[in-house]
């Protein structure tokens, strides 16, 4: 993916030079060297020096000294739109008689260039407020005001507006899928890759009118392009937003929603779903943009996928220490999973209900998505045994089963499940429910909760033939740690109690045959949920 670079033979010696405090004119006490996949950053308080790596990824080309100088200038110019005293200028690295020298400004004999910045106090970064649990709505209000002024001040020309068209957006999304193909099986699995691609292309098809409307309303801007927590600094006096994309205009040009989606996605990634929704609601109001909340999930899916790509590229760089590469790979997987979550469910509080006859595999599916999507799972099997004070990994003795599965205990179990689910929705979280939900009354209760809390609701019925179910129940006799007490001897009784979910609206219902291999079943489930998700947003 990376092409041959030029003028980089001096790089190892230069990096060593820049890591030494005595190399700098102001003699800092220490120097910290931080790498990204495109930059070497040297933190030498009170300044920061940012060098561009001599790389060419196709979408980014820093392969020559001339290009690196050009993009240093461009970075300063663009970032001064949302900052006022952070970007101090260009510095040149010169070499004379075997000695390196750092000079302010552009020198004709420079062998390398860097952007010189003022180091900002760490305690005022948005991610620090998040880490310290001191992030407030007032912080988000101030960011929203800054960005609203930035977007509202723009009068996009035809070149910028073109990047709101689907064929232009697809240049970026298609490139993402092309460039992440080599990482399938490493930082993302094939089902996730195919599901996000399916969601992206089908969203274009079904929402073409919305994209055209955004262009007509001039919602397409020359934005920031990399608007995440680490790039937003909030002191009592000012808000500074820095480090925008300078290396490729098409990564800044686009719907203001794609710009905002980066910060929104970042909040979600850190588990701040309620704060994210508050922020987007504020932006929608300040921009007089009622469609923002409708299209933001599409762009958050895109942003999470891009972040997964960037971290994947970093995980593949030999010059990055092994521990950092491993951590980058793990982080990439988390971003890809978040992208998948947006594709399947969006970001509104959702109840994803796995139901079905005994032995159909509903708990297998629910458990898989619990881990994959990082959503809490509530299981009646767990709740029932916990209420009774019984171990989860052992089958309940026959002498206690009548009481454990009595009508009274079942009612208490489901009431507890409903209360916990409602509490999750009230806190702004999604939740996975795992139970047979064999009665229409229990399913209606979920519908009532969904209406009351204003959340989304999807039912997934796991389906299998009686022969397959009986084989699975028989196999449980040989397994350890099975939470469910149901075995082959219980099949007829439990099966007779099951009321088919004929009353559930087709827009909220997915039926999944679980007789195929698990990967195939998961793949089909993803596609079905995506169709429902896109249909729901139409």
Secondary structure, DSSP 8 states (H G I E B T S, - for coil): -----SS-TTHHHHHHHHTSGGGSTT--S--EEEE-SSEEEEEETTEEEEEE-S-B-SS-B--SHHHHHHHHHHHHHHHTTS-SSSEEEEEEEEEETTEEEEEES--TTEEEEEEEEE---GGGBHHHHHHTT---HHHHHHHHHHHHHHHHT----HHHHGGGSHHHHHHHHHHHHHHHGGGBTTTB-HHHHHHHHHHHHHHHHHTHHHHHHHHHTT-EEE--S---GGGEEE-SS-EEE-----S-GGGTEEEHHHHHHHHHHHHHHTT-HHHHHHHHHHHHHHTT-TTHHHHHHHHHHHHHHHHHHHHHHHHT-TTS-HHHHHHHHHHHHHHHHHHHHHHHH-SS-EEEEEE-STTSSHHHHHHHHHHHHT--EEEHHHHHHHHHT--TTS---HHHHHHHTSHHHHHHHHHHHHHHHHHHHHTT--EEEES---SHHHHHHHHHHHHHHT-EEEEEEEE--HHHHHHHHHHGGG-SS------GGGHHHHHHH----TTS-GGGEEEEE-SS-HHHHHHHHHHHHHHHHHHHH-
